[in-house]
Amino acid sequence: MTLTPLEVVQAAILGTATRLDVHDVDLDDALGLVLAVDVTADQPVPPFANTAMDGYAVQAADTTDASPAAPTPCPRAGPPTGRSAPGRRSAS
């Protein structure tokens, strides 16, 4: 099987696509529409340091004997890497 190069496929698609007209609409009427330009925030969102992910990582070998009846405790290897919103404590 021969793959078509990405550039050839992109050129074929873009060659048939037509640019849509840009319209100003009220925010209430914008549901389902696509932005004509990028929008950027003028300040950080959220306005405090925050982690991008939640969860835990464990090594499978450390949990081989675990079961619902006999869970294996997993001690924390280090401090949490993120912070909660100002004035709130993170669960630890």
N, C-alpha and C positions, 0 to 999 in steps of 0.2 A: 504494500500500500504506500502510495506517495502522498505526503502531506503538502498542502498548498502553503507557501510562505505567508506569514502574517501580513507583511506589507501589501501583498497582492490582494488578500481578502479585505483588508482595511480600505484599500483604494476602490475596490468594487462596491463596497457598502457605501462609502462616502460619495462615490460617483453617482449614486442613485438617490441619495438623501437630499432633501431640500430644507433650507433653513426656514423656520417658522417666523412669522412676524412677532415683534415684541409689543406687548400691551401692558399698560399700567392698570392694575386692578386694586380695589380695596382688599385689605387683609381678609375680611370676612368672605370675599369671593374667590380667594386664592386656593382653596382646598382642591387638590388634584392637579394643580398646575405645576409647571417646572420653572425654576428661576432662570432668567436670561443671563445673569452675572453672578459671580461668587459673592457671598455675604460673609463678612468677618466680624467678630466681636471686638469692641473697642476696649474691653477689659477681660481678664481671665474668667472663664466659666468652668467650674464653680470658682468663687472668689477666695478659695483657700486651698492649701495643698491637699491632694486627694490621690489615692491609689487608683490605677486604671482597672484593676482586677481584684476579685475576692477569691478566696479559696485556700486550699492547703495542698502541699505536695508531699508525698510519702514515697519511700522506696518499697516496691512490691515485696521484696525479701523480708522487710520488717513486718509485714502483715499476713504472712502465709498461714499462721496458726489462728488468725482472727476469725470469729464467727459472731452471729447475732447473740448467741448465748455467752460467748467469751470474747468480748472485744479486746483488742490490743491497744493499750495506751500509747500515744505518740507524743513524746515530750517536744515542746517547741525548741527549735535549734537556735533561734535568735529573736530579736525584738521585731515587732510589726514594722513594716516598711512605710506605712502610710499613716495619716492622721485623720481624725474626725473633724467635723466642722468646729470652728471656734466655740468654746463653751460646752462642748460635748466630749465625753470620754469614749475612746474606742474600746470595744469589748476585747479583753485579753485574758 
